[in-house]
Amino acid sequence: DEEKNIRNAIESYHDWVDRILLADGGSKDETVKIAQEYPKVSVRNFTEKYYREDGSWRNHEGRHLNFLFDWAADAGADWIIHDDCDSVPNNRLKRDGRTIIENAATEIICICRLYVYGKDQHFREMAFIKNRWETSLWAWRTGVIKAEDTQRHFTINGMERLSRLSLYPPQYCIRHH
């Protein structure tokens, strides 16, 4: 149910990626309908769920992500960018993202996520840790990683062995709302 975020997320990447793959886990709102308005967006259902102690359900994250990774590989992707609907690249990353990926001599690209509130405030302590910006996985060459088969909070083993490019604020960041 990302109806309030999906348009902004798609438009943040739409102009510079070849395709956007959306795995819908059972949205009950207009998420899928809005996504299908964009010619570069393809939607597939991912219905595997697990139930939490309170009776609510979530998508099985490891399997959900591998579903997307395999789909991207089958579609011929060279690179995969993974993001949430409530996250968007800042303006510089929107402008330079494709060039950064095309020129990367690494297997993965990591970027700092700024957890934003209000119009221009962020929780610095969530991204600036021990006097340095903390980056997380954002993009990678197709086929170099798989998500571990976990329910919540996916993990990737062996990421430390991969060559990486890290991007930092203020030039580049992901704004997580």
ZIFENMO-V894111 format. One record per helix or strand of 3 or more residues. SS is the DSSP state (~ for helix, > for strand). FROM is the first residue (numbers start at 1). TO is the last residue. If there is no record, write none. Layout:
SS & FROM & TO
SS & FROM & TO
//
This chain:
~ & 6 & 13
> & 20 & 24
~ & 31 & 35
> & 41 & 45
> & 49 & 51
> & 57 & 59
~ & 61 & 74
> & 79 & 81
> & 87 & 89
~ & 91 & 103
> & 108 & 117
~ & 124 & 126
> & 135 & 141
~ & 159 & 161
> & 164 & 167
> & 174 & 176
//
